[in-house]
């Protein structure tokens, strides 16, 4: 999630991808990874990116919308960033904007693989430079947006890839590492790994400064998913889900010790298996998550489109839970906070919605199929 849009952001944008439904390098250890530079708090321009499916065909457009002072998109004035039909048997699955606003990563979910495109946004260029990444999936942006973590599913390796896509460094992580996220200081990577079904999982820490790998916690009967620190690094949360061959289950959202990864407090029952990660609020006081509303529906254990869900917010200190949406028959996901924490964007079925704390969610996308909102911060 972008993290540099501060108060008074009068001309913000959303980036929506508008989708249909649904090199030789050597290991480097230790990796000389520089500390992220501190950026001054200054007025920045934000935008939305949204994916939109063009009616009458398979074309998918990624559009940028300017926002008003209260984060409402100006839908009459979008900027086309990228447009191309989804590859055969693939669907646009997510959009991830770099914290520095210089790139957007579009993730594709295919019938037999996954891959991603990296859109480099240069102020001087009319259209972004597009790079296709290896078969695999995006994991996390570095805090300064200069690097990203990416898992190559063909080689079972996690790579550091530079913003321009030219530099790639193989991380010395355990085999079958499926999740990795940067610490807020940019100097460590928290990973999750499993040797296979029925063997549970493990989380640990890799120091990018000296290459030291430290195992933190083992979960013999559970799979740890979506580990994430709060923005200041003082708190850690993750999802624990049953180690089972059922693809879509109900998991547990845990608050954990930020120094050891040990589970401390069970916060909520959450949807698990679909890849809908809980998201910290920018102030670190709460977490928004997807709750499965039809846990007894056996079809929803196997069919991703059978999920019926809503968004909830849990206060970390008190444990109080507040429903954000109360749709009776919808699939709600893609929750993403604005960098200043004033509003939350999300996808509900085929539309993008906006929620301001204390109010009611409102649909903000034009007519048609719109999904995958992402906040784009421009210097």
Beta strands, then each sheet from edge to edge (+ up, - down):
strand 1: 12-19
strand 2: 45-53
strand 3: 59-67
strand 4: 73-85
strand 5: 90-97
strand 6: 103-110
strand 7: 114-120
strand 8: 129-132
strand 9: 136-141
strand 10: 147-152
strand 11: 157-162
strand 12: 168-170
strand 13: 177-182
strand 14: 188-193
strand 15: 201-207
strand 16: 213-219
strand 17: 222-229
strand 18: 236-242
strand 19: 249-256
strand 20: 263-272
strand 21: 279-280
strand 22: 286-292
strand 23: 309-315
strand 24: 321-323
strand 25: 332-337
strand 26: 344-348
strand 27: 351-355
strand 28: 362-363
strand 29: 369-378
sheet 1: 4+ 3- 1+ 2+ 29-
sheet 2: 5+ 6- 7+ 8-
sheet 3: 9+ 10- 11+ 12-
sheet 4: 13+ 14- 15+ 16-
sheet 5: 17+ 18- 19+ 20-
sheet 6: 21+ 22- 23+ 24-
sheet 7: 25+ 26- 27+ 28-
end
